[in-house]
Amino acid sequence: MAGIETTLTPARIAAMRAAGWWRDETLDAYLDRWARERPDKTAIVDGRSRLTWAALARAAERVAHGLQAAGVEPGAVVSTQLPNWNEWVVLALACVRLGAILNPIPPTYRAAELRFILGRLESRAFVVPARFRGHDHVAMTAALRAEAPALRHVWVARGEPGPGMRPFAELGDTAWESRAGRRPLAGTDPNAVSEVVFTSGTTGEPKGVMHTANTVLSICHPLIDRLGFHAGDVALMSSTFGHQTGFLYGYCLTLLLGSTGVWLDVWNAGEAARLVEAERVTYTMGATPFLQDFTDAPAVERRDLGSLRLFISAGASIPRKLVQDARARLRCAISAGWGMSENGLVSCNGLRDPEEKVFGTDGVPLPGMELRVVDAAGAAVPAGVEGELLVRGHSQFVGYWKRPEFTREAHTADGWFRTGDRAVLDGDGYVSITGRSKDIIIRGGENISVAEVENLLFAHPKVQAVAVVAMPDPRLVERACAYVVPRGEAPTLAELVDWLERHGLARHKLPERLEVVDEFPMTPSGKIQKYRLREDVAGKLGLPPVR
């Protein structure tokens, strides 16, 4: 698709190449290498099948030719809502071969989100499961087609397609690559937009984050060095490929290493433990809820998890006590980290970091990435002082799809990206995320950092999970409300307040309302949708929500 406005300039390309951050590589080159050097090694595993590197390369080549034969051209957007199945990986690699733009979408998204995404991208092809987790994706897609006029092709995996749709198996079962008159596959320019992933929508309109092969892969190589990844590793990826966690550290990292990726399509801590034992998984990655569920799972005691050496947790605020509990119970390294769809995993703890860093921070930036904390006027603050977190570096995205005004607003005049997070940098350069800028509660002019309150409440024996949000107040404007998922018997507000006071929390920071819930509204990446909690409590108070 021609005419995509990005922030990519010849100067940035030259600077990144000269510094060695951009290698001008694409994943299909790695696929070809592993198919030659280790053809019979298992590459990817899901609940239904296993593919060797040679078989994966053949499948990707065939599907790429099949897409081309159907009229999907280089630069066209191919959207997919496939779960963490091997078909997803085959399709993604086929798009690289063809030069199409891949748009991964979490399979939990429904008509409202899909209508927006497919329309915004003018997607030409859409690949969906027939059914997943009880939902009929075929029927949903059929109802949407009239509102997506650019959508020409729908392929359906693992089930019957609807009218005007075709089975995805057709792409893999037909020898498109052997047909007379077939055209060569264009491949992907490492500096062309090759992926568009939409932000989770925790605050406002979802934005289409544009990445190139260079921005995507540049954040993986320094992580390989920091955490000692190698070809003998086995990944377990439960985070959806529709989010950058699964995309980068399940799909991309496995391709770069020539290792083995094991996919779990529906998160279940007991099943994850079984797969660690059965496949000898060495590392996994997921947001805070995944780490918490896995740490608390009874299966941890029943299964042999001796192969697991590392759990990377990022994407949402991580209670410090959870890091300590997880390391003790799982008996593996826990690396807390921070990143975004716009730039990948920017910071994390190394395997040899001192305990005070592992338990107390979200790591130090990876080489080539820079963090800066500033005050309201944009001036850098001293170490240990909280402020707005800015980032820049080689993995920075190249703009928001067809929203150049959003792209401009998200950057400072000198090129720093405004993350929307609040943070503290210590004297050694380690970052501690203290919350989203919108998570600051201003009670009568006094600021409350919700991360501080949440970390203390998480350690309460009756608290399984907690989220503190602003609720509207006619006099003080905002007050703190604690939403709690209980661990057994639910705590009372008085018990929580007493706990916080005994831990020395200032009185103005204390929650003044408690809501006990069974679960939180979550994004597919494992972040709590706090705006929905703010709307919920405001509705109960009969007041407009805090924005």
C-alpha positions, 0 to 999 in steps of 0.5 A: 500500500503506497503513501503510508506516512511514517517518521522514518527518514534517511538520516535515522536509517543511516544512523541506526545502520552505522551504530549497528542496531539495524541489520537490514534483516528479515525473518525469512532469511533466518527461516531459510537458514534453520531449514538448511542447518537443522531441518529436522529440529522441532521449530513450533508446537501447538495443541494440534501439531508440530512442525520442523524447520524444514516443514515450516519453511515449505509451509510458509513458501506455499502459503505466500504463493497461495496469497499471491495467487489470490491477488494479495499484493506486496504492501496489502494489509493481511489481518488475522485473529488466529489464536496461538496456533501454528497456522498463525506463524505460517501466515506471518512468515508468508506475509514476510515472503510476500511483502504484505503488511501483517496486522495481528489482532487478539482473538478476543476482540469482537465486532466493535474493535474489528469494524474499527481496525479493518476499516482503518487499515483497509485490510485486503485479507482476513484470516480467522478461526472458525470458532475459538473459546465458544465464539463463532468468528465466521458468523461475526466476520460475515456480518462485518463484511458489508462494513469493510468494503476493501476486504476481498478475502477471508480464510477460515482455519480449523472449521467450515468457512461461511459463504464467500470464504475459503478454508485456510487449509487450501493455502497450505494443501495446494502446490501454488509454488509449482504452478506454471506462471507463478511470479517470484515473491517480492519479499520485505524491505527491512525499512518498509512497514511490515506490521501494524498492531493496535494499542490495547485501548486502555485510555482512548482510541486504539492507535495502529502502531507501525513497525518495520523489520528493523525496529522489531528485530533490533530490540530482540538482539540485545535481549538475547545477549542480556538474558543468555538466550540460545538455540537450545532454548524452548519458549512457552508463549501464552500471551496472544500473538495479537500483542507485541509480547507474543509477537516479539518474544514468542514468534520473532525470538524463536525465529532469530534463535532457531530454537523451539516455540511452544504455544498455549492458545488459552491461558491456564496455569495448570496446562502451562505447568504441564507443558513446561514439564512435557516440552522441557520449556526453558523460558516464558513471558507474560504480564503480571496476571500470568506470573501471579496465576502461575506462582499460585497454581497447585500444579507447580508442586506436582510438575517437574519444572526443573527446565524452567530457568526464566520468567520475564514479566512485563506489560503491567505494573508488577507488585514487588512481593509477587516477584519475591514469591514467584522466584521462591516458588518457581525456583527460576530467575524472574526478570521484571521489565517495562515496554510498550507496543511502540518499542518492545521490551525497553528495560529488564533485569539481567540474570546477575542483577543484585536482589535489590534491583530485581525485587525493587525495579523494572530493570535497566534499559537495553543497549541502544535504548534511552530513558529520561524522566522529566517534570511538567515543564519537560526538564529532567529531574534528579535521580530518585524523583518521580516524573513523566517517562520518555524513551527513544532508541532503535526500536522506536515505532515509525508512527501511528497508521493514518494518524500523523497528528497522534504521532506528533503529539506523542513526541517531544520537539527533540524526538523523545516519545511520551510514554504516558507512564510515571517513573523514577530512575535511580542513580544506576539507571534502573527504572521503577514504573510508578503508574500511568500519568492517568493513574495519579489521583489528585485529592484536594491538590495532593498527588497520590501515586497508585502504584505505591498504594497497590504494592502495599495492598497486594501484600495483604493476606486477603488480597489476590489482586488490586487496582486503585482508581480515582473516583469523582468527589464534589469537594476534593475532585478526586478520591481513591477507590480500591478494587480488590479480587479477594484471596478467600474471605474478602477484606473490609475497607477498615482492614485495608486502611489499618494495614496501610496505616501500619505500613506508614502510608500518609492519610491522604493516600488511603482508599476511601471506598472498596469494591470487591470483584471476581475479576478485572476487565483486562486487555488481551495483553494482561493490563487492567482497563482502569478506565472501566473501573473509573466508569463503574465507580462513577456510575455507582456514585451518580457522577461523571467519571474521572478522565 
